[in-house]
Amino acid sequence: MSKALVVLSGGQDSTTCLFWALEKYDSVSALTFNYNQRHKIELESATKIAKLAGVPHRIVDMGPIFGGVSPLTNYDHEVEEYTDAESLPGGLENTFVPGRNILFLTVAGSQAYVDGADSIILGVSEEDFGGYPDCREDFIRKMEAALASGLDKPIKIETPLVHLNKKQTVELAQSLLGCMEALAFSHTCYNGAVPPCGTCHACLLRARGFAQAAVPDPLVERLKNETAA
């Protein structure tokens, strides 16, 4: 029986990966990390989405392990605001949290080993990734090799979105049973705002992806309906 462990943040990409895994693997579970992030609301989203998907879900409390100047973990720094996706600067975004995916994959590797999982599923993308070095395929393959060496067991790290942009990710989500419904409860905004702030890097990329795919964002639609009610 094939088993997969999905690193589920509660955002658009990891939610899409969860429903992708459900169609590919016999058994799927989800792992979420609480690392004192600014957008803690994503923990609630992950819990709701895992319940909708009907998968076992665990939240690992890592505490304030990440320092640095990223506004995602250092509340003395503000998240940058932009007018639209086209105005986003190139290069490494200041929201980069050094070592985050290194630690996430290390913990996920340990859990996958204990669970007897064949694969870890991670929702990283090289296309819309803010220049994060730990979202590159080269990094993923090296982490995969490191886990295999350290655990003495091959565990595949699958990244179904790594070469997809946000438009293509939306189109993939449309093809996955139940995914669009779950995306109504996903959270992307770096500020943790409800409704989403609409000006941070993550909000703008998400909005552009749905606009380019000519698909209403299920989260935005749900919030509109709740407000109208």
Buried (B, 14 or more C-beta within 10 A) or exposed (E): EEBBBBBBBBBBBBBBBBBBBBEEBEBBBBBBBBBBBBBEBBBEBBBBBBEBBEBEBBBBEBEEBBEBEBBBBBEEBEBBBBEEBEEBEEEEBBBBBBBBBEBBBBBBBBBBBEBEBBBBBBBBBBBBBBEBEBBBBEBBEEBBEBBBEEEEEEBBBBBBBBEBBBBBBBBBBEEBEBBBEBBBBBBBBBBBBEEBBBBBBBBBBBBBBBBBBEBEBBBBEBBEEEEEE
